[in-house]
Amino acid sequence: MTSKMDTSDRKRSRPLTKKKKIDFFKKNKLATGFVILIIIFVSLAAIYFVYIENNNKNENNKDNQNNSSGGHGVNVTNPIAVIDTSKGIIKVELYLDKTPNTVNNFISYVNDGFYNGLVFHRVANLIPDQPDTHIIQGGGFYPDGTQKTTKDPIDLEINEDARHVDGAIAMARTSDPNSATSQFYICDGEHDFLNDNYAVFGVVISGMDVVRSISSVDTETKFGYYENWPVEDIIINSITIE
C-alpha cells in the first residue's frame, strides 16, 4: 500500500508543478516580454558590431592597397625626403620599392648633409614651344658657382613604373648614362620624352606650389658659361629623411 500511495503522489506532483510555472508566466506577461525584448536587442547589437568591425577591416585593407599602388599614391613603406628651400618646403616620396640603388645613393648624400647650402643652379624649359616642360635642377653647386666634390657615379636604373610625371624627381647626368652622382631635377609638368633615359626615383607629394614658384624665376648665364642659372639664388637649406 505504501508503494502505491508514493507512486500516486509522484504522478500528481508533476502537473501541479507545470501548472505553477504556467500560472507564473501568465501573471508576469509584461516581465517575460521585457526579457525577450532584451535578448533580441542584445543579439541584434552583437550582429551590428560584428558587421561594423568587418566593414572597417575591409576599408583599412582597401586604404593599404591604395597606398601601396603606383602614381601619386604614397607607398607607406617608402621614405619621404623633406627638401627645405629658400622658397619653401618640398616633400618627395622616394621610390625605394622601384629604384632602390638610386634612392640609397640619394639618401647617402642626404645623411652626409651634402646638399645643405647648395642651390638650384638650373631652371630650364626643355621644349621652348611647350611652356609646361620646366625642370628645376640642383644638388651640385654652391651659390658662388663652385662645384662640390661627389662620390663615385652610379649605374642608370630604370623602372617602367617610375615615369616622368608632373612632380617626378630624377637623377641628372652627363651624356654617359652611368654618370649620375648627386645632382637631381624635379619636373614641373610631364616629361614623357625623358622616360627610359634618366632615372626617376620619386615624386613630389607636397609642395608643388614651391616647385612651380622656382620654375618661374628669371634666369641668366652666370659665371661665364652656366646657362639658366636663377638670377636670385634658390638655396637648399637642408634635405632630411622622414
N, C-alpha and C positions, 0 to 999 in steps of 0.2 A: 504493500500500500504506500509505503513511504516513497518508493521509487516512482510510482505513477504520479503521485502528487508533485514531486520535484519536476518531472517532465512537463506536466501541465502548467506549472508556474513559469517554467522557462519559455514555453510557447506563447503564453500571454504577455510576457515581458517584452518581446520583440516589437509587436505592433504598437505597444504603448510608447516605446522609445521613439519609433518613427513618427508617431503622432505628435510627440512633443517637439520634434525637430520641425515638422510641417507647421505646427502652431507658431513656433518661434519666427520662422520666415514670413508667415502670414502677418504677424504682428509687427514685423520690422521690415516691411517692404521698402521704406524710404532708405534705411541704413544699407540694405542689401543692394539697392540700385546705386547708391553712392559708391559703394565698394567696387561694383562692376565698372562704373564710370572711371574711377581712379585707375583700375587695371588697364582699361582701354587707353586712357590718356598716357600712362607710362609707356605702354607698348608703342603707341604712335610716336611719342617723343624719342624713344630709342631708335626707331626706324629712321626718323628725320635726321638725328645727329649722325648716324652711320652714313646716310646719304650725303650730308654736308661734308663730312670728313673725306669721303671718297672723291667727291667733286673737287675739293681743294687740292687733293693729291694729284688729280688729273691736270688741274690748271698749272700746278707747280711744275709738273713734268713737261707741259707744253712750253712754259716760260724757259725752262732749262734748254729745251731743244732749240727754241728760237735764239737764245743767247749763244748757242754753240754753232749757229749757222754762219754762212759767209756774208758778203755785202757789208753793210754798215752796222749790222747787229754785233754787239760786243760779246766775244767769247770770254766767259768768266775765268778761263784758265790762262788767258794771255795777260802779260804785264802791260801796264799803262805808263807811257812816258809823259812827263809834265814839262813842257818847254816854256820857260818863263822869259819873255822878251820885253824889250822896252815899249812895245806896242800892246802888250797883254799876254795872256796865258793861252797856250795851245795844248790840248791833251790828245795823245795819239795811242791807239791800240796797236801793240806790236804783234805781228803775226808769228809768234813763236811756234805755233802749230803748223804753219805753212812754209816759213823760211827761217828755220832755226839757226843756221850758220850766220846769216846776215844779221838777225836780231841779236844774237850773242856778241857779234862783233860790235854792234852799236852800243849795247849795254856795257861792254868792257870800256869803251871810251867814256860813257856816262859815269860809270863808277870811278874812273880816274879823275873826274872833274875836268876832262879835256875841253868841253865846249864852253865852259864858263868864261865870259868876257869876249868871246868871238862874235862875229857879225854875220848877218845875211848879206853876202857880198855880191849876189847876183839876183836881180829881179828882171825876168825876161818874158816877152811874149814870143813863144816858139814859132807860131804861124801868124805873121803880121796881119793878114786879112781876116783872121778869126780872133776877135777880142777876148774870148774866154779860154785861152790856152796859155795862161801865165804859169810860171813856176817861181818859187822863192827858194833860193839855194844858199846854204850856209854850212858852217862846221869846219872851215879850213883857214880862215884869215882873221887877224886882229884888225881893229879899226884903222891902224896906220898902214895896212897893206902887207904886213909881214905874214908869211905863211907859216903855220905851225907844223912842226915835225910829227909825222904819224907813225903808226905801226905798219907792219907788212900788209900788202894788199890781199884781198880775199877773192875767191872764185865767184863768178856770176852765178846767182841762184835764182832760178825762175820757177814760179808755181802758177799753174793756169787758173787758180782761184785767187791769186793776188794780182789784180789788174790796176791800171792807171785810171781809177775812178776819180771823181771830184773829191779832193782831200787826201788822196793817196800820198804816202811818203815813200821815197825810193832813194837808192844809192846813186850818187853822181860818180862819174868815172871818166877816163880818157878814151881814146879810140880803142884801146885794148879792153876787151870785155871783162878781163880778170884783173882790173886795176883799181877797184873801189877800195877806199880806206876809211876816211872819217866823214867826208862831205856827203850831204844828203839834200834832197829837194822835196818840196811839198807842192802838189798840183792844185791850182785854182782853176777848176774846170776839168773835164775829162780829156785824157791824152792817150787815146787808143793807139795812136801811131808809135808810141814808145813801148807798147807791150812786147814782151819776149826779148827786148834788147837791154832793158835796165831792170834791176832787182827791186820790185815793190816789196816792202817789208812791214807795212802797217797802213793805218788810215786814221784821219782826224775824227775824233768823236765829240770834241768840244773845242770851240774857239775858231770856227771857220770864218767868223767875222774879223778875227785878228789876221788870219791868212789873207783875206781879201783886202784888208787895210794895207798890209805890207805890199801886196802885189800891185797896188795902185800908186805907189810912191814914185816920185821923179827920180830918174837915174842919169848917170853920166859916165864918160870914160875917165877912170881915175888912175892915178899913179902911172900915167903914160900909156897903159895898154889893157887895163881891166875894164872891159865894157859892161854896161848895165849895172854898174855899182850905184847903190842908192846915194843920192845927194846928202840926205840925212842918215847918219849911221843907225842901223837897226840892230841893237845889241841883244845877244843871247845871254841873259843874266845867269841862267843855270838850266840844266836839264836833270831831272831826277826821275826815279822809277818808283811807282806806287806798288 
